[in-house]
């Protein structure tokens, strides 16, 4: 497969969700209880909502789900490894989710019951070989911590491990991309932009497009 690099994961996702019935899993991102305009502008679920024919969300955070439902969002409380909402979708989006899950294999199996035969599952996740994080570890001599106020990462992926996981659960990898999604500072941009352009495997994140083979 040819390596592809994009700046923003939305560049890829929007092409799949436009006019489709979409299930957005792990979608809350603290938008229900934390008011942050800059984060709201980047909220993937809202972007999908504006383009899709229909979007249903799932999240395990009860407080967030209740707050977002009160604001008119169609979001269901549930564990994505187990929940069954009784219908199937053209597209399932799992944005920055799989690295948080205790049982990613159970998640992939469970998504099969929610995916139409012709549908796609879009996974995005931080890249294990992200150059910026890698260099921070070398310079500081410590393991970089994950300090955001949501569930900690329990898995880290690269393209090979994601492909192996998908194959183990009978998904076909139809495409993958690396994405940069901005740089922390202008100095890091000057350093990292040419590096990731020359070596996309050092980019911040991975996008993988999965199809379930027809039975």
C-alpha positions as CSV (number, residue, x, y, z in Angstrom):
1,X,0.0,0.0,0.0
2,X,1.3,3.5,-0.9
3,X,2.0,5.6,2.2
4,X,-0.2,8.7,2.3
5,X,0.3,11.8,4.5
6,X,-2.5,14.3,5.3
7,X,-2.4,17.3,7.7
8,X,-5.8,16.7,9.3
9,X,-7.7,13.4,9.8
10,X,-10.9,15.2,8.8
11,X,-9.6,15.4,5.3
12,X,-10.1,11.7,5.0
13,X,-13.1,11.1,7.3
14,X,-15.3,13.7,5.6
15,X,-15.1,11.9,2.3
16,X,-16.6,8.7,3.9
17,X,-19.3,10.3,6.1
18,X,-20.9,12.8,3.7
19,X,-24.6,11.8,3.2
20,X,-24.2,8.5,5.1
21,X,-25.7,6.9,8.2
22,X,-22.8,7.1,10.7
23,X,-22.1,5.6,14.1
24,X,-19.5,7.7,16.0
25,X,-18.0,5.7,18.9
26,X,-16.3,7.2,21.9
27,X,-17.5,10.6,20.8
28,X,-18.0,12.8,23.9
29,X,-14.5,14.1,24.4
30,X,-15.7,16.1,27.5
31,X,-17.6,18.5,25.3
32,X,-20.8,18.1,27.4
33,X,-19.3,19.4,30.7
34,X,-16.2,21.3,29.7
35,X,-16.8,24.5,27.8
36,X,-13.9,25.1,25.4
37,X,-14.6,26.9,22.2
38,X,-11.3,26.0,20.6
39,X,-12.0,22.3,21.3
40,X,-15.6,22.6,20.2
41,X,-14.5,23.8,16.8
42,X,-12.4,20.7,16.4
43,X,-14.9,18.3,17.8
44,X,-15.2,15.4,15.3
45,X,-18.8,14.5,16.2
46,X,-20.0,17.9,15.4
47,X,-18.2,17.9,12.0
48,X,-19.7,14.5,11.2
49,X,-23.2,15.8,12.3
50,X,-23.0,18.6,9.7
51,X,-22.2,16.3,6.8
52,X,-23.8,12.9,7.5
53,X,-27.3,11.9,6.6
54,X,-27.6,10.7,10.2
55,X,-25.1,10.3,13.1
56,X,-25.6,8.3,16.3
57,X,-23.0,8.5,19.0
58,X,-21.9,6.1,21.7
59,X,-19.8,6.9,24.8
60,X,-19.2,5.3,28.2
61,X,-19.1,8.5,30.2
62,X,-22.6,8.9,31.7
63,X,-22.1,12.5,32.8
64,X,-21.0,13.6,29.3
65,X,-23.7,11.6,27.5
66,X,-26.5,13.1,29.7
67,X,-25.1,16.6,29.2
68,X,-24.9,16.2,25.4
69,X,-28.3,14.6,25.1
70,X,-29.7,17.6,27.0
71,X,-28.2,19.7,24.2
72,X,-29.9,17.7,21.5
73,X,-27.3,15.3,20.5
74,X,-28.3,11.7,19.7
75,X,-25.7,9.9,21.9
76,X,-26.2,6.5,23.6
77,X,-24.6,5.5,26.9
78,X,-22.7,2.2,26.3
79,X,-19.5,0.3,26.3
80,X,-18.4,-0.1,22.7
81,X,-16.9,-3.5,23.4
82,X,-20.4,-4.9,24.3
83,X,-23.2,-2.5,23.4
84,X,-25.8,-3.6,20.8
85,X,-28.0,-0.8,19.5
86,X,-29.9,-3.0,17.1
87,X,-29.1,-1.5,13.8
88,X,-26.3,-1.2,11.2
89,X,-24.5,1.8,9.6
90,X,-22.8,2.7,6.4
91,X,-19.8,4.1,8.4
92,X,-18.4,3.6,11.9
93,X,-15.9,6.2,13.1
94,X,-13.7,5.5,16.0
95,X,-11.6,8.6,16.5
96,X,-8.7,8.3,19.0
97,X,-10.6,5.5,20.8
98,X,-8.9,2.1,20.3
99,X,-5.8,3.1,22.3
100,X,-8.1,3.5,25.4
101,X,-9.9,0.2,25.2
102,X,-9.1,-2.8,27.5
103,X,-10.2,-5.3,24.8
104,X,-9.7,-3.9,21.3
105,X,-10.5,-7.3,19.8
106,X,-13.9,-7.4,21.4
107,X,-14.5,-3.9,20.1
108,X,-13.7,-4.9,16.5
109,X,-16.0,-8.0,16.8
110,X,-18.8,-5.9,18.3
111,X,-18.6,-3.4,15.5
112,X,-19.3,-6.1,13.0
113,X,-22.9,-6.3,14.2
114,X,-23.3,-2.5,13.6
115,X,-21.6,-2.4,10.2
116,X,-23.4,-2.9,6.9
117,X,-21.9,-5.4,4.6
118,X,-20.7,-2.6,2.3
119,X,-19.7,-0.3,5.1
120,X,-16.4,0.8,6.5
121,X,-14.9,1.2,9.9
122,X,-12.5,4.2,10.3
123,X,-9.9,4.0,13.0
124,X,-7.7,6.9,14.0
125,X,-5.1,6.6,16.8
126,X,-1.8,8.1,17.9
127,X,1.2,6.7,16.1
128,X,3.6,4.8,18.4
129,X,6.5,6.3,16.5
130,X,5.4,9.9,16.7
131,X,8.7,11.8,16.3
132,X,7.8,14.6,18.7
133,X,7.0,12.3,21.6
134,X,9.9,10.1,20.7
135,X,12.4,13.0,20.9
136,X,10.8,14.2,24.2
137,X,11.5,10.8,25.7
138,X,15.2,10.9,24.5
139,X,15.8,14.5,25.8
140,X,14.0,14.1,29.1
141,X,15.1,10.5,29.8
142,X,11.6,9.7,31.0
143,X,8.5,8.1,29.6
144,X,6.1,10.8,28.3
145,X,2.9,10.8,30.4
146,X,-0.7,11.1,29.2
147,X,-2.2,13.9,31.2
148,X,-5.5,14.8,29.6
149,X,-8.6,14.4,31.8
150,X,-10.0,11.4,29.9
151,X,-9.1,7.7,30.1
152,X,-5.4,6.9,29.9
153,X,-3.9,5.1,26.9
154,X,-3.5,1.4,27.5
155,X,-2.3,0.4,24.0
156,X,0.0,2.1,21.5
157,X,-0.2,1.2,17.8
158,X,1.8,1.4,14.6
159,X,0.6,0.5,11.2
160,X,1.9,-3.1,11.4
161,X,0.2,-3.8,14.7
162,X,-3.1,-2.3,13.5
163,X,-3.0,-4.3,10.4
164,X,-2.3,-7.5,12.4
165,X,-5.2,-6.7,14.7
166,X,-7.6,-6.1,11.9
167,X,-6.6,-9.3,10.1
168,X,-7.0,-11.3,13.3
169,X,-10.6,-10.2,13.4
170,X,-11.3,-10.7,9.7
171,X,-11.3,-7.1,8.5
172,X,-9.7,-6.0,5.2
173,X,-7.5,-3.0,5.4
174,X,-8.5,-1.0,2.3
175,X,-6.3,2.0,3.0
176,X,-4.3,3.9,5.6
177,X,-2.8,7.3,6.1
178,X,-0.6,9.2,8.5
179,X,-1.7,12.5,9.8
180,X,0.1,15.5,11.4
181,X,-2.9,17.4,12.8
182,X,-0.9,20.5,13.6
183,X,2.3,21.1,15.5
184,X,2.6,22.2,19.2
185,X,4.7,25.3,18.4
186,X,6.0,27.1,15.3
187,X,9.5,25.8,16.2
188,X,8.3,22.2,16.2
189,X,6.6,22.9,12.9
190,X,9.9,24.0,11.3
191,X,11.5,20.9,12.6
192,X,8.8,18.3,12.2
193,X,7.1,19.3,9.0
194,X,10.1,18.4,6.7
195,X,10.8,15.2,8.8
196,X,7.2,13.9,8.5
197,X,7.0,14.8,4.8
198,X,10.1,12.8,4.1
199,X,9.2,10.0,6.6
200,X,5.5,9.9,7.2
201,X,5.9,7.0,9.6
202,X,7.1,9.6,12.2
203,X,3.8,11.5,12.0
204,X,1.5,12.2,14.9
205,X,-1.3,9.7,14.1
206,X,-2.6,6.9,11.9
207,X,-5.9,6.6,10.0
208,X,-6.9,3.1,8.9
209,X,-9.9,2.3,6.7
210,X,-11.3,-1.2,7.4
211,X,-13.8,-3.3,5.5
212,X,-15.4,-6.5,6.7
213,X,-15.2,-9.2,4.0
214,X,-18.7,-10.4,2.9
215,X,-19.6,-13.7,4.5
